[in-house]
Amino acid sequence: MSQRPRILLTRRWTREVEEYLAARYDVTLNENDVPMTADALRAAMREYDALCPTVTDRIDASVLEVPGRRVRLIGNFGVGFNHIDVEAARRLSICVSNTPDVLTDTTADLAILLMLMATRRAGEGERELRAGRWTGWRPTHMLGQSLTGKLLGLVGFGRIAQATARKAHAAFGMRIGYYGRRRATPEVEQATGARFYASLDDLVAEADVLSLHTPGGAETFHLVDAARLARMKPTAVLVNTARGPVVDEAALAAALKQGRIAAAGLDVYEEEPRVHPELLALENAVLLPHLGSATRETRTAMGMRVAENLEAFFAGRPLRDPVV
Ligand code: 8YV
């Protein structure tokens, strides 16, 4: 019988990481890659030493509190952990780790991609061309908006927001404003000339592109609601690579439909994989399927970062990335 720790990966990971882990642990893979049910997660809590979930697994108190639990570490694949009840984990002395740093640039790249697609109407243009509706060049065809000199308003100013600021400032000459729980150091601000806004409403009203970079969860639920959308400039673009529930999707669809803001670029949704049906019908909504960290390099680095946390945990050392 194997003495190696038993670990469960709830979804398929890149081959490199699956092989790396299989050489070191008694690993169970989710061969058909279908999201696990709550019952299956509860059963897994009794069978494994570590559970390695993703954003598609709801690790709530009913999962963590299962009688006869064997799992002692939740090694999350991803930096965001709003799908895990960390307070219940703390209460039950279950360790939780995440994967910061390794997806910062990749996710910031996607925020830039959405910003460009939304301001230059890229999805709309491609749909027109593929549908055979393009009648040829003309000076007023599908005009978008320039980014040079415009204000990028970042809501939250953590790693991914700062990387987005650097890219937007260096590549497109954008001005940077940010709102966050606390003010960044002068060095961080100086790197992009970032201006701190003590009032989120002021930033929302002034931004040409408003990009969301807060954690998910109760504190940020519908932070961008109908009232905040109403404060935005009619020419402004909203970008969300954070978590869907930060935006009131129905209110956003209404604002886009009525032209109260120019466009939105979204990678995350309130009830993934469901997308608000009104958004699907709008030309000024750029909609990507949660691709923020989706490069081969980054998904492998995320898996290896989980592996580092597993190694530390089973060696009795402090976690590399402790959440709890
Ligand atoms: C991940 C993410 O792909 O890391 C995060 O928080 O949102 C994505 O980049 C996903 O959450 C993995 O669980």
Boltz pocket constraint, residues with backbone or C-beta under 6 A from the ligand:
constraints:
  - pocket:
      binder: B
      contacts: [[A, 53], [A, 54], [A, 55], [A, 56], [A, 77], [A, 78], [A, 79], [A, 80], [A, 81], [A, 99], [A, 103], [A, 107], [A, 241], [A, 242], [A, 290], [A, 292], [A, 293], [A, 294]]
      max_distance: 6.0
